[in-house]
């Protein structure tokens, strides 16, 4: 019902834009504000912090504990929720609300089994988004770009997220997509400005064929591989424990570092 109302409001804005006087100005201002908000939302990854009711009562089901995480990532008309199973919603912004396009269930991106509390978090977040929640953006006050996003659903659920600039925002562009073969173990190496470093052994892969390659082996399907290199700088988003003596084959983004005093490039996993 609320989604239908919001969509009727959207139609009203279109009608207002064809009229004259203050109504037109209001419609244009609302549209410009929505565009500005989308641009701002896209420039950040939004990490779940906590949830509560309008009376301040905590909502444990949407308050992370331990290693639980949930992140919202906005694209032009798609909202991705990264949690236990993950899902995505088509959306648009109108009059301070996040409105989903269709009544169909959210599209799940689940790869691994998901159950228990993490699954309940995902389900609760899906309920919030299906209610076409109102949103509020709160700028940083400490000089660090950590804005806050608050979603309030008609079911009296207020969910709070902290924003972190995306890699594109921090490095000033989309970067290049590359593929790395990463050896299982780090080695001691020496690079300028860092005489003692635990380096990753990496080589770039060209034209890799998914599903036919085993990390660390020159087999059919590998594509053309560059020479092994020493990488002293961390790959952002990669936990070294993931190597687990078996190596990795990763799709990464490579950014030129505008403040490069050491390495000219920074490497970032997708989703950061």
C-alpha positions as CSV (number, residue, x, y, z in Angstrom):
1,X,0.0,0.0,0.0
2,X,2.8,2.4,0.9
3,X,4.7,1.4,-2.2
4,X,1.6,2.3,-4.3
5,X,1.3,5.6,-2.5
6,X,4.9,6.4,-3.2
7,X,4.6,5.5,-6.8
8,X,1.5,7.8,-7.0
9,X,3.6,10.5,-5.4
10,X,6.2,9.9,-8.2
11,X,3.4,10.4,-10.8
12,X,2.4,13.6,-9.0
13,X,5.9,14.9,-9.3
14,X,5.9,14.3,-13.0
15,X,2.6,16.1,-13.3
16,X,3.9,19.0,-11.2
17,X,6.9,19.3,-13.5
18,X,4.5,20.1,-16.4
19,X,2.8,22.9,-14.4
20,X,4.0,26.4,-13.5
21,X,4.7,28.3,-10.3
22,X,6.0,27.1,-6.8
23,X,4.8,23.5,-7.4
24,X,7.3,23.2,-10.3
25,X,10.1,24.6,-8.2
26,X,9.3,22.1,-5.4
27,X,9.3,19.2,-7.9
28,X,12.6,20.2,-9.4
29,X,14.2,20.7,-6.0
30,X,13.0,17.3,-4.8
31,X,14.3,15.7,-7.9
32,X,17.7,17.4,-7.6
33,X,17.9,16.4,-4.0
34,X,17.2,12.8,-4.8
35,X,19.9,12.8,-7.5
36,X,22.4,14.4,-5.1
37,X,21.5,11.8,-2.4
38,X,22.0,8.9,-4.8
39,X,25.4,10.2,-5.8
40,X,26.4,10.5,-2.2
41,X,25.1,7.0,-1.3
42,X,26.9,5.5,-4.3
43,X,30.2,7.0,-3.1
44,X,30.1,5.0,0.2
45,X,29.8,1.5,1.5
46,X,27.3,1.5,4.4
47,X,28.1,-0.8,7.3
48,X,25.3,-1.8,9.7
49,X,25.9,-0.4,13.3
50,X,22.7,-0.9,15.2
51,X,18.9,-0.7,15.2
52,X,16.3,0.5,17.6
53,X,12.7,1.6,17.8
54,X,11.4,5.2,17.8
55,X,11.4,5.0,21.6
56,X,15.1,4.0,21.7
57,X,14.5,0.4,22.5
58,X,17.2,-1.8,20.9
59,X,16.4,-4.3,18.1
60,X,19.0,-7.1,18.7
61,X,18.1,-8.9,15.4
62,X,19.6,-6.0,13.5
63,X,22.5,-5.2,15.8
64,X,25.7,-7.0,14.8
65,X,27.7,-9.0,17.4
66,X,31.0,-10.7,17.0
67,X,31.9,-11.2,13.4
68,X,28.5,-10.5,12.0
69,X,28.4,-7.9,9.2
70,X,25.9,-6.3,6.9
71,X,26.7,-3.8,4.2
72,X,24.5,-1.8,1.8
73,X,26.0,-0.8,-1.6
74,X,24.0,1.5,-3.8
75,X,24.3,1.6,-7.6
76,X,22.2,3.8,-10.0
77,X,19.0,1.8,-9.5
78,X,20.1,-1.2,-7.6
79,X,20.7,-1.7,-3.9
80,X,22.9,-4.6,-2.9
81,X,22.7,-6.0,0.7
82,X,25.8,-8.0,1.6
83,X,25.1,-10.2,4.7
84,X,24.7,-13.9,5.3
85,X,23.0,-14.7,2.1
86,X,22.9,-11.3,0.4
87,X,20.2,-9.9,-1.8
88,X,19.5,-7.0,-4.2
89,X,16.6,-4.7,-4.8
90,X,15.7,-2.3,-7.6
91,X,14.9,1.0,-6.1
92,X,14.5,4.8,-6.5
93,X,14.5,7.7,-4.1
94,X,11.4,9.9,-3.8
95,X,10.4,12.4,-1.1
96,X,12.9,11.1,1.4
97,X,12.0,7.4,0.9
98,X,13.8,4.4,-0.6
99,X,11.1,2.8,-2.8
100,X,11.5,-0.6,-4.4
101,X,10.2,-1.0,-7.9
102,X,8.3,-4.3,-7.8
103,X,6.5,-6.5,-5.2
104,X,8.5,-9.5,-6.1
105,X,10.9,-10.9,-3.4
106,X,14.4,-9.6,-3.3
107,X,16.9,-11.4,-5.5
108,X,19.2,-13.5,-3.4
109,X,22.9,-13.8,-4.1
110,X,23.4,-16.7,-1.6
111,X,26.4,-18.9,-2.4
112,X,27.1,-20.5,1.0
113,X,24.6,-22.0,3.5
114,X,23.0,-19.4,5.7
115,X,21.1,-20.1,8.9
116,X,20.6,-19.0,12.5
117,X,21.1,-15.4,13.6
118,X,22.8,-14.2,10.4
119,X,19.9,-15.5,8.4
120,X,17.5,-13.7,10.7
121,X,19.4,-10.4,10.2
122,X,19.0,-10.8,6.4
123,X,15.3,-11.5,6.8
124,X,14.8,-8.5,9.1
125,X,16.6,-6.2,6.6
126,X,14.5,-7.5,3.8
127,X,11.4,-6.5,5.8
128,X,12.8,-3.0,6.4
129,X,13.4,-2.4,2.7
130,X,10.1,-3.9,1.6
131,X,8.4,-1.2,3.7
132,X,9.9,1.5,1.5
133,X,11.7,3.2,4.5
134,X,12.3,6.8,4.9
135,X,16.1,7.7,5.0
136,X,18.2,10.4,6.6
137,X,21.8,11.2,5.8
138,X,23.8,12.7,8.7
139,X,27.2,14.2,7.8
140,X,30.4,13.6,9.7
141,X,31.2,15.9,12.6
142,X,34.8,14.7,13.4
143,X,36.6,15.7,10.2
144,X,36.7,12.1,9.0
145,X,34.4,11.1,6.1
146,X,32.2,8.7,8.1
147,X,28.7,9.9,7.5
148,X,25.7,8.1,8.9
149,X,22.6,6.7,7.1
150,X,19.4,6.0,9.0
151,X,16.5,4.0,7.6
152,X,13.1,4.1,9.3
153,X,10.5,1.6,8.3
154,X,6.7,1.9,9.0
155,X,7.1,-1.1,11.3
156,X,9.0,1.2,13.8
157,X,12.4,-0.1,13.0
158,X,15.2,2.5,12.8
159,X,18.4,1.0,11.3
160,X,21.7,2.9,11.5
161,X,24.7,2.5,9.1
162,X,28.1,4.2,9.0
163,X,29.5,5.2,5.6
164,X,33.0,4.4,4.4
165,X,34.2,5.9,1.1
166,X,34.5,3.3,-1.6
167,X,37.7,2.5,-3.4
168,X,36.5,4.5,-6.4
169,X,35.9,7.5,-4.1
170,X,39.2,7.3,-2.4
171,X,41.3,6.8,-5.5
172,X,39.3,9.0,-7.9
173,X,38.1,6.6,-10.5
174,X,36.8,3.1,-11.4
175,X,40.3,1.5,-11.7
176,X,41.2,-1.4,-13.9
177,X,40.0,-5.0,-13.6
178,X,42.9,-7.4,-13.4
179,X,43.4,-11.1,-12.4
180,X,46.1,-12.3,-10.0
181,X,47.5,-15.7,-9.3
182,X,48.7,-15.4,-5.6
183,X,51.2,-18.0,-4.3
184,X,50.4,-19.7,-1.0
185,X,53.1,-18.2,1.2
186,X,54.7,-14.7,1.7
187,X,58.4,-14.3,1.4
188,X,60.8,-11.8,2.9
189,X,61.8,-9.2,0.4
190,X,63.2,-5.6,0.1
191,X,61.6,-2.8,-1.7
192,X,62.4,1.0,-1.8
193,X,61.4,2.6,1.5
194,X,60.7,-0.8,3.1
195,X,63.9,-2.8,3.5
196,X,62.2,-5.7,5.2
197,X,58.7,-6.7,4.0
198,X,56.6,-9.9,3.9
199,X,55.8,-9.9,0.2
200,X,53.0,-11.7,-1.6
201,X,54.2,-13.5,-4.7
202,X,51.8,-12.6,-7.5
203,X,51.5,-12.8,-11.3
204,X,49.0,-11.2,-13.5
205,X,46.8,-13.5,-15.6
206,X,45.6,-12.4,-19.1
207,X,42.4,-13.8,-20.7
208,X,41.8,-16.4,-17.9
209,X,39.1,-18.9,-18.4
210,X,36.9,-19.3,-15.4
211,X,36.4,-22.9,-14.1
212,X,39.4,-24.4,-15.8
213,X,42.2,-23.0,-13.7
214,X,43.8,-24.3,-10.5
215,X,45.8,-21.7,-8.6
216,X,49.6,-22.1,-8.9
217,X,49.5,-24.5,-11.9
218,X,50.3,-23.9,-15.5
219,X,47.4,-25.8,-17.0
220,X,45.1,-25.4,-20.0
221,X,42.7,-22.6,-19.3
222,X,45.2,-20.4,-17.4
223,X,45.6,-18.0,-20.3
224,X,48.7,-16.0,-20.6
225,X,50.5,-15.4,-17.3
226,X,53.0,-12.6,-16.6
227,X,56.2,-13.1,-14.6
228,X,56.1,-13.7,-10.8
229,X,56.5,-10.4,-8.9
230,X,56.9,-9.4,-5.3
231,X,54.1,-7.3,-3.9
232,X,54.9,-5.7,-0.6
233,X,51.7,-3.7,-0.2
234,X,48.6,-5.4,1.1
235,X,45.7,-6.2,-1.2
236,X,42.8,-4.3,0.4
237,X,40.0,-6.7,1.4
238,X,42.2,-9.8,1.3
239,X,42.7,-11.7,4.6
240,X,46.1,-13.5,4.4
241,X,44.5,-16.4,6.2
242,X,42.5,-17.0,3.0
243,X,45.6,-18.3,1.3
244,X,45.8,-21.3,3.7
245,X,48.8,-22.8,1.9
246,X,46.8,-23.2,-1.3
247,X,47.1,-19.9,-3.1
248,X,44.3,-17.9,-4.7
249,X,43.1,-16.8,-8.0
250,X,41.5,-13.4,-7.6
251,X,39.7,-10.8,-9.7
252,X,40.9,-7.4,-8.4
253,X,40.7,-3.7,-9.2
254,X,43.9,-1.8,-9.7
255,X,44.0,1.9,-8.8
256,X,46.7,4.4,-9.4
257,X,47.5,5.9,-6.1
258,X,47.5,9.7,-6.3
259,X,49.5,10.0,-3.1
260,X,52.1,7.4,-4.2
261,X,55.2,7.7,-2.2
262,X,55.9,4.0,-2.5
263,X,53.9,1.8,-4.8
264,X,52.3,3.5,-7.7
265,X,49.2,1.2,-7.6
266,X,46.8,-0.1,-5.0
267,X,45.0,-3.4,-5.4
268,X,41.5,-3.8,-4.0
269,X,39.1,-6.8,-3.9
270,X,35.7,-6.3,-5.4
271,X,33.0,-5.0,-3.1
272,X,35.4,-2.6,-1.2
